[in-house]
Amino acid sequence: MSIWKDGVVAKLVLDLHDIFNKGQKIDAALREVIDEAVDRKIDTVEIIPGKGSGQLKKKVLRFLDQKEIKAKYHRVDKDSKNFGRLFVYFKHDRGQGKGRRKR
């Protein structure tokens, strides 16, 4: 699911409730949403593993901790108000626009 703001995708949301017990589909969905965020230069991906026993959330965190996946994003935050939700943040190279100095 995408959230649109001023005609541009501001955040991607991946809800894993429908595929919670299908390991390969979970990995494929996670890889797809991470790649889409990188390709479209989206700053935030919200992943909803749900509350449950916490096993799916642990699986998601293990997936995100893989070296090749970790290289694609900036950081992961656990939602302090909702145990069943994670946020993955990206930093994208915006280029050296007019008036920007290299430091």
N, C-alpha and C positions, 0 to 999 in steps of 0.2 A: 504494500500500500504506500502511496506517495502522498505527501502533503504539499499542496501548491500555495505559493505566495507570490503575488505579482507576476504570474505566468511562469515562475521558475520553481523547480522542486527545492524545498527548503530542508526537508527531512524525509528519510525513508523509514518505514516501520515494517518489521518482520514479526508476525505473530505465529509462534510455533505450536499453538494448541492443537491444530488439526493433524500435525504430523509428529506428535510427541513421542511415539513409539516406533518410528521408522528411521533408524540411524543414518542410512545412506541419504535419505531425502533431507534430513536435517542438515547434514554436511553440505549437500548440494545447495540448499536454500541459503545457508550462511555464506558460502563462497559467492553465490550469485549476488546477494545484497551488498557484500563488501566490494566486489568488483564493480557493481553499478555505481556505488558511492564514489569510488576512485575515478571511474570513467566520466561521470557527470559532475565531478567536483562538488559533491554534496558534503556538507560539514558534519552532519549527525545521522547516525542510524540508531533507531530504537529497536531493541530486540526484546520480545516478550516470551520468555520460556514458561511463564506462569509460576504460581507459588508451589503447589504440590509438595513433593518430598525434597525438592532441591536438586535431584539428580540431573534433570535436563539443564538447569542453570550451570551446574558443574561441567556438563558436557560442552555447553556453549563456551564457557570460559577456557576449557582445555583447547577447543578449536581455535579460539582467538589467540591463544598463547603459542601456537605453532610459529616457528621462525619466519616462514614465508608469508604468513597472514599478518603477523605482528608488524612486519616491515611496511604494511600498507596503511596503517592507522596511527594516530597520535596517542590516544589513551582510551581506557574503558572506565566508566563509572557505574557503580551499582546504585540504583535509586534508593535513597535512604527512607523514603516514605512508602515504597512499594517493592517488597522483596522479589516479586516476579518480573522485574524489568531491569534491563541494562541499557546503557548508552555508549555507543562507540563514536569517538570524535576523530575527525580527520583534519589535517593541515594540508592544504593544497598550494603548490607553487603558483602564485598569481602573476608571476612575471615581474619584470622591472618596468612598471608603468611610468608615465610621464610625471616628473617631479619627485620620483622616489630615488633615494640615494642608497647605494650599497654601503653597508657598515662592516 
